[in-house]
């Protein structure tokens, strides 16, 4: 959408908007580490989500939700990355 209305955001604004869209537990981990570019922030979020998913899969006491599965943040991140790299 930013490309259609010719809005130019700084790298920090893009990073901030991206982080705001992440799940809270991933946001918390991303904030603990430094990130200078959107690309590095995306890669960091992907790494953190993978690590958190591995921890969840190893924990047999995790309660499964009865709600329908949602698109994972990994696929959302990939869509976001594809979109922002085209701009």
N, C-alpha and C positions, 0 to 999 in steps of 0.2 A: 504494500500500500504506500509506503514511503516513496517509492520510485514513481508512482502515479501522480502524487501531489508535489513532487520535487522537494521533499524535505530532506535536508542534509543533517544527519546526526553525527556527533563526535563518536569516536571509538568507545569512549567511556559510557556514553549514553546507550549505545547498542549493547554493550556488556551488561549494563544495569538492567535494561529491558529484558534481555535474555535470561538473566538470573532470576528476575521477578516471575518468570513463567515456569521455573523449575519447581519440583516438589520441595516442600520445606526441608526434609531431611537431606536432600542434595544441596539445597541452598546453604544450609548450615556448614556442610563440608567444603563447598566452594569458597565461602567467606574465610575459611581458615587458611587458605593458600592465596598466594599472589597470582594475579592474572593481568597481563598487559594488552593482550589483543583478544578480539572476539574469537578468533580461531583457537587460540590456546585455552580460552575459557570453555569453549564447546568441547574440546578434547578432554579437558579436566572433568567436566560434568559427565561425559560418557564413561570415563574411567571410574569415577565415583559411583555412578549408577550400577556399573558392572560389579564393582566390589560389594555394594549393598545388596544386590540381587544374589550374589554368591553366599553372603552371610545369611540371608533370609532362607535360601534353599537348604542350607545346612541345619537350620533350626526347625526340628520337627514339631515344635509346640506352636508354631505360627498358625493363627486362625485364618482360614480361607474365607474370603468375602463371598457372599451369595450374589453380589451384584455382577452384572455382565462384565467381561474383561474390557479394559480400555486400552487404547493405543499406548504403548510404553513411551516413556520420555525419550528413549533411544530413537524411536522413529520420528518423534516430534523434533528432536535435535537435528536429525538428518535433514528433515524438511526445512528447518530454519537455516541450517548451514547452506543447503542448496540455494535457498532464496536469497540469503545475504551475499553469497559469493557472486551472484549474477548482477548485483547492483554496482 
